[in-house]
């Protein structure tokens, strides 16, 4: 029961984080420059982390949530609007 609740909680976090990412990118880039590849990478990464959490009992919920949060930050850093913002701040 505890394993199932942890997997459900992780799934909810992955779905909410991915939806927030999609909404933020739609607001920033619009429909013409929407990053479908990065959104797909987030979905696949979330599915992999959820499946690893279900398979291995020694992975804590906090570790899985933290790893997906860091993965989301990494994916968002390599997008055109964020990259142009950082380039403008540095240069």
VOPA-213755 format. One record per residue (C-alpha): residue number from 0; residue in three letters; y, x, z. Coordinates in steps of 0.5 Angstrom, whole numbers, plus 500, padded with zeros to 3 digits. Example, Ala and Ser with C-alpha at 12.3 -4.5 7.8 and 13.67 -1.06 7.14 Angstrom:
BEGIN
   num   residu    py    px    pz
     0      ALA   491   525   516
     1      SER   498   527   514
This chain:
BEGIN
   num   residu    py    px    pz
     0      UNK   500   500   500
     1      UNK   505   506   502
     2      UNK   503   509   495
     3      UNK   505   503   491
     4      UNK   511   502   495
     5      UNK   514   509   494
     6      UNK   512   508   486
     7      UNK   516   502   486
     8      UNK   522   505   489
     9      UNK   522   511   485
    10      UNK   521   506   479
    11      UNK   527   502   481
    12      UNK   531   508   482
    13      UNK   529   511   475
    14      UNK   531   504   471
    15      UNK   538   504   475
    16      UNK   539   511   474
    17      UNK   538   510   466
    18      UNK   541   504   466
    19      UNK   548   507   469
    20      UNK   547   513   464
    21      UNK   547   508   458
    22      UNK   553   504   460
    23      UNK   557   510   462
    24      UNK   555   513   455
    25      UNK   557   507   451
    26      UNK   563   506   455
    27      UNK   565   514   453
    28      UNK   562   514   446
    29      UNK   562   507   443
    30      UNK   557   505   439
    31      UNK   558   510   433
    32      UNK   556   516   437
    33      UNK   551   513   442
    34      UNK   546   518   444
    35      UNK   539   515   443
    36      UNK   536   522   444
    37      UNK   538   523   451
    38      UNK   537   516   453
    39      UNK   530   517   450
    40      UNK   529   523   454
    41      UNK   531   520   460
    42      UNK   526   515   459
    43      UNK   520   519   458
    44      UNK   522   524   463
    45      UNK   522   518   468
    46      UNK   515   516   466
    47      UNK   513   523   467
    48      UNK   516   523   474
    49      UNK   513   516   476
    50      UNK   506   518   473
    51      UNK   506   525   477
    52      UNK   508   521   483
    53      UNK   502   516   483
    54      UNK   497   522   481
    55      UNK   499   527   487
    56      UNK   500   524   494
    57      UNK   503   530   496
    58      UNK   509   529   492
    59      UNK   514   525   497
    60      UNK   519   520   495
    61      UNK   525   524   496
    62      UNK   523   530   492
    63      UNK   521   525   486
    64      UNK   528   522   486
    65      UNK   532   528   487
    66      UNK   528   531   481
    67      UNK   530   525   477
    68      UNK   537   525   479
    69      UNK   537   533   477
    70      UNK   534   532   471
    71      UNK   539   526   469
    72      UNK   545   531   471
    73      UNK   542   536   466
    74      UNK   541   531   460
    75      UNK   548   529   461
    76      UNK   551   536   461
    77      UNK   549   537   454
    78      UNK   552   531   451
    79      UNK   558   531   446
    80      UNK   563   528   451
    81      UNK   562   532   457
    82      UNK   561   538   453
    83      UNK   568   537   450
    84      UNK   571   536   457
    85      UNK   568   542   460
    86      UNK   570   546   453
    87      UNK   577   543   454
    88      UNK   578   545   462
    89      UNK   575   552   461
    90      UNK   579   554   454
